[in-house]
């Protein structure tokens, strides 16, 4: 907790970015904040807040560290730091920006903060499962703020991407991000409940759906309570929505199409529920787990297990 007296002391004594970063990191450490919404280091967390206040880029000249700050800049930084510690608001919600696949995206509490390991698959062009010489029609199911859909469109030349979600609020953020990148001709925000409301077939369906089981949801740090619960929890075992995807995806995939779904810690529930299904569990160099791949043919061959 950063009480009002501590905030007053900070506003009166902090003079430079270096001062702010030292004080900020100490407060974050003492406050026991959870890291995992864009940074894994207390110093980086403080830096992200300070750069936002100062409207400076990440590659700012280090000589700026000893520049004098204006009183209103110090005040703004102290206020953000206090909200980060006292209210446990994740930093991307405080700054209104999150990074995914090396790209900045608008975020707020209508959407999840992007952190999916699927970014590595996008950067690799989904090789070897997609033909790089063929145009792709792709679906980002449960798109939220549209980060995966937009990153796919940027990485896959001439790809057409549908970005679908059940939340109209989330799609408003998605559309803002589509407009920011000028991708309205290739990325379409679609209001849909699962596959209901979607048309045609896709060469690639990617989904980071709600997958947190009830036990994990109850135990999550306070920071996650600022994210929309609709995008996190999915029943006792976290697989309510994944069951729908597995039962219906084959009808929306092209003949050689593939399905990629992130289920995180619920991967154990997936393997227990469908031991007969040959899920390909993908591995990531930068960390992350619980992402599986199935082809359309595999979905058809095992459809009986997904029914009901």
PyMOL commands that set and color helices and strands:
alter all, ss='L'
color gray80, all
select helices_A, chain A and resi 4-13+17-31+42-54+62-66+71-86+91-95+118-123+147-155+168-180+214-219+222-226+229-231+240-252+264-273+296-301+303-306
alter helices_A, ss='H'
color red, helices_A
select strands_A, chain A and resi 97-100+103-106+137-141+160-165+187-191+202-207+253-262+280-281+291-295
alter strands_A, ss='S'
color yellow, strands_A
deselect
rebuild
show_as cartoon
